[in-house]
Amino acid sequence: MKHSFIWDLDGTIIDSYEIIVENLATVAEQLNLTYSRNEIYQFVKSKSVRAFFDVLSDRSDYDKDQIKKMASELNDQRADDIKSIPHAAYVLDYLNQHNIQSFIYTHKGKSTAHVLENLNLTQFFKEVVTSEYGFERKPHAQGIEYIIDKYKLNKDAVFYVGDRQIDADCARNAGVKSIILTDDSDNSLSGDYLIKDLKELVNFI
């Protein structure tokens, strides 16, 4: 039974949290609000960037769309600074060499294509499903279900790889197994499999 891998992006394939957090802190400062980098990071990891926009909107005179635009402009300016997660390229190439299909399902938007191209990772993915598809956001399983239905994948052979609890919940709602990239600092995560290094994924095929 040949497996397929559906991947989250931020924090799973690309190491973007530092830039995201710094930009959110900058936006908060522009709104005369103060949050530590650690507060923002913990909030974004446990919930989402969009949820943090809601918090900023509730505490300022700006609506969420305005705040999102401010953050997006900052993120776009630093898109070329984003690096890949250690061993991501190695694992993706390994899967590709073994004819294992990979897909992406992410909340990230139109900048996704540029980031993947800049990191020379585009060729590893059969399809990249972003927020521009308009699917219900995770933990809703609509994005994963779209990929499974379109490519006629066997759910028993599908892994969703992520780094947050929302990814594990999304996988469970889709009826597939989750593989969660984590470290010893977060003991709250639960998924079907927890890994500390993406190189461990080669053991799943």
C-alpha positions in Angstrom: 0.0 0.0 0.0 1.7 3.2 -1.2 1.4 6.2 1.1 0.7 9.8 0.3 1.7 12.8 2.4 -0.3 16.0 2.8 1.8 18.8 4.4 1.1 21.9 6.4 3.5 24.7 5.4 4.4 27.2 8.2 6.4 25.5 10.9 6.4 22.2 9.0 8.1 22.8 5.7 9.2 26.4 6.1 10.7 28.1 9.2 8.6 31.2 9.1 7.4 31.7 12.6 10.2 34.1 13.6 9.3 36.4 10.8 5.6 36.1 11.3 5.9 36.9 15.0 8.2 39.9 14.4 5.8 41.3 11.8 2.8 40.8 14.1 4.7 42.6 16.9 5.4 45.5 14.5 1.7 45.7 13.6 0.7 45.6 17.2 3.2 48.5 17.9 1.7 50.5 15.1 -1.7 50.0 16.8 -0.2 51.2 20.1 -0.5 47.7 21.5 2.2 45.8 23.3 2.8 42.1 23.2 6.0 40.2 23.8 7.4 38.0 21.0 6.8 35.0 23.2 3.2 35.9 23.8 2.5 36.2 20.1 4.3 33.0 19.3 2.4 31.0 21.9 -0.9 32.5 20.7 -0.2 31.8 17.0 1.0 28.3 17.7 -2.0 27.3 19.8 -4.6 29.2 17.8 -3.8 31.0 14.6 -2.6 34.3 13.0 -6.2 35.1 12.0 -7.3 34.7 15.6 -4.5 37.2 16.6 -5.9 39.6 14.1 -9.2 39.4 15.9 -7.5 40.2 19.2 -5.8 43.2 17.7 -9.0 44.4 16.0 -10.9 44.1 19.3 -8.3 46.2 21.1 -7.9 48.9 18.4 -9.8 51.1 16.0 -8.8 49.0 13.0 -10.9 46.2 11.5 -9.4 42.7 10.8 -9.0 43.3 7.1 -6.9 46.4 7.6 -4.7 44.6 10.1 -4.4 41.6 7.8 -3.3 43.9 5.0 -0.7 45.5 7.2 0.7 42.1 8.3 0.6 40.8 4.7 2.6 43.7 3.4 5.3 43.1 6.0 5.4 39.4 5.3 5.7 39.9 1.6 8.7 42.2 2.1 10.5 39.4 4.0 9.3 36.5 1.9 12.9 35.9 0.7 14.2 35.7 4.2 12.2 32.5 4.9 14.2 29.3 5.2 13.1 25.7 5.1 12.8 23.5 8.1 15.9 21.3 8.6 15.8 18.2 6.4 12.6 19.3 4.6 14.2 19.2 1.2 16.0 15.9 1.9 12.7 14.2 2.9 10.7 15.6 0.1 13.3 14.5 -2.4 13.4 11.1 -0.8 9.7 10.7 -1.1 9.8 11.9 -4.7 12.5 9.4 -5.5 10.3 6.6 -4.1 7.3 7.8 -6.1 5.5 8.9 -3.0 3.0 11.7 -3.7 3.2 14.9 -1.6 0.6 17.7 -1.4 0.3 20.9 0.6 -2.8 22.1 2.5 -2.1 25.4 4.2 -3.8 28.5 5.5 -1.1 30.6 3.8 -2.2 32.6 0.8 -0.8 33.8 -2.5 2.7 34.1 -1.2 3.0 30.4 -0.9 4.0 29.8 -4.5 6.8 32.4 -4.3 8.2 31.0 -1.0 8.2 27.4 -2.4 9.9 28.5 -5.6 12.5 30.5 -3.8 13.4 27.5 -1.7 13.4 25.2 -4.8 10.6 23.0 -3.4 7.8 23.5 -5.9 8.6 20.4 -7.9 7.9 18.1 -5.0 4.2 18.8 -4.7 1.4 17.4 -6.9 -0.9 20.3 -5.8 -0.6 23.1 -3.3 -3.9 24.0 -1.7 -3.9 27.5 -0.1 -6.4 29.8 1.5 -7.2 31.1 -2.0 -9.2 27.9 -2.6 -11.8 29.2 -0.1 -12.1 26.1 1.9 -13.2 26.0 5.5 -10.3 26.6 7.8 -8.7 23.9 9.9 -9.6 22.0 11.9 -12.3 21.6 9.3 -11.2 18.8 7.0 -12.4 20.2 3.7 -9.0 20.9 2.3 -7.7 17.4 3.0 -10.9 15.9 1.7 -10.6 17.8 -1.6 -7.1 16.3 -2.2 -8.2 12.8 -1.3 -11.3 13.0 -3.5 -9.5 14.6 -6.5 -6.6 12.2 -6.5 -8.6 9.1 -5.3 -6.3 8.5 -2.4 -6.8 5.7 0.1 -7.4 7.3 3.5 -5.7 4.4 5.2 -2.5 5.4 3.4 -2.6 9.2 3.9 -0.6 11.1 6.5 -1.1 14.8 7.2 2.1 16.3 8.5 1.8 19.4 10.6 3.2 21.2 13.7 0.1 22.3 15.7 -2.8 20.7 17.5 -5.1 22.1 14.8 -3.3 20.0 12.2 -3.8 16.8 14.3 -7.4 17.7 14.7 -7.8 18.4 11.0 -6.3 15.0 10.2 -8.6 13.3 12.6 -11.7 15.0 11.1 -10.6 13.9 7.7 -10.1 10.3 8.8 -6.4 10.2 8.2 -3.3 9.8 10.4 -1.4 12.8 11.7 2.3 13.2 12.0 3.2 16.2 14.2 6.6 17.9 14.2 7.3 19.0 17.8 9.9 19.3 20.5 10.2 18.7 24.2 9.0 22.2 25.0 5.4 21.5 24.1 3.8 18.6 26.0 0.2 19.5 25.1 0.3 18.2 21.5 -1.4 15.0 20.7 -1.5 13.3 17.3 -1.1 9.8 15.9 2.6 10.2 15.7 5.0 12.8 17.2 8.4 13.4 15.6 11.2 15.8 16.5 13.0 15.7 13.1 11.5 15.5 9.6 14.1 12.8 8.7 12.0 10.4 10.8 9.4 10.5 8.1 11.4 8.0 6.0 10.4 5.4 8.5 6.8 5.8 7.6 7.1 4.4 4.1 
